[in-house]
């Protein structure tokens, strides 16, 4: 494949060419659209659903509390 035939990366949100400053997106706007989709639960990672009952209880010696 020659350089002119090489596939250029495109934004996963809108399909425009990627801007290296915002990679893998074309703009800050598309990066924010993607972030919004993650934060609102539009995206998810496949796996088994875990009920809260199945989680171990929190430790008393946690440094973050």
Secondary structure, DSSP 8 states (H G I E B T S, - for coil): --GGGS---B-TTT--B--GGGTTSSSHHHHHHHHHHHHTTSS---S----GGGS----TT-TT-
